[in-house]
Amino acid sequence: MAPVFFPDLRLNADLSGPKDGPPLVLIHALGTSGAIWDDLIPLLPPSLRILRVDLRGHGASDVPAAPYAMGALIRDTERLMDHFALKEAVLLGLSIGGLIAQGLAVKRLDLVRAMILSNTAARIGRPEHWADRIATVRAGGMAALHDPTMERWLGRNWRSAPALPRLSSLFLNTDPEGWCGCAAAIAGTDLYETTATLTLPTLAIAGANDGSTPPDLIRETADLIRGHHFALIRGAGHIPPVEKPAEYAAIITQFLTGIGHV
């Protein structure tokens, strides 16, 4: 991955695959980075032109002062897609990435052909819950929120989960300012009305052990979009590209094939 410079912000991004390949844009979860896709990308069809990014405040991207607005996060992805001249893309957004994908699909339908909404919803959590978590991180850093986050992500047996070392490292290495900024964006976002206007092909993916965005919440959002597909991954939690990359890739490839994207 390498920096892309805008007048107000540097975003870390990576574009791979054939120059004329059908585009797939990967937007990661809060408290992680573009590295969550490392195991997935080699398992996807090689014809794809894949863009992945570190959100502002995450990975090697710039960390502006918190709070961030969801509109700014949507604009970041929009600017990157315009920068790389990507249109008619499939957006794969996980958690906060799914909020960004929904918002961008409403704003710039010329950029978006279809959506894969993974472990996300039209609204995630309640503002007061996010306010409590932001206060916890402000007081004690990322370590103060580590254990309850890992339990929400991986389920009650999180301490023995094979994905724990990688996810724990990604979470603890997230800049607290960036985490708080994006958490504030989630707290202020409710996309139920706008997502219900979308009619583009959509795949919703849930993890059976996901305590952050449980399957019922994901299905509720998917039901807003006529003709959606829904997939449940058993034995996975909130970050299935790290936990079950082969099964995740197979579900995504089946969807991309079904809509004629590959």
Buried (B, 14 or more C-beta within 10 A) or exposed (E): BEEBEEEEBBBBBBBEBEEEBBBBBBBBBBBBBBBBBBBBBEBBBEEBBBBBBBBBBBBBBBBBEBBBEBEBBBBBBBBBBEBBEBEEBBBBBBBBBBBBBBBBBBBBEEBBBBBBBBBBBBBBBEBEEBEEBBEBBEEEEBEBBBEEBBBBBBBEEBEEBEBBEBBBEBBEBBBBBBBBBBBBBBBBBBBEEBBBEBEBBBBBBBBBBBBBBBBEBBBBBBEBBEEBBBBBBEEBBBBBBBBBBEBBBBBBBEBBEEBEBB
